[in-house]
Amino acid sequence: MTKMTHLRQLEAESIHIMREVAAISDRIVVLSSGQVVAQGTADELSQQTGESDLEEMFLSVTGSQEGW
């Protein structure tokens, strides 16, 4: 498996996990560099960030592609 193929597989898995988190969580806490940068329900985070997808919310509040 090439590095690029492996990275794409990891990205697909992380997107799947983020969707599951959004579906089953009452509250979500986003950490960046050990600090809480956002917290709330999926709806609250969506309102705060203007994003509807949890992955995009994460990227919005962290300002990076940290963890991807």
Secondary structure, 3 states (H helix, E strand, C coil): CCHHHHHHHHHHHHHHHHHHHHHHCCCEEEEECCEEEEEECHHHHHHHHCCCCHHHHHHHHHCCCCCC
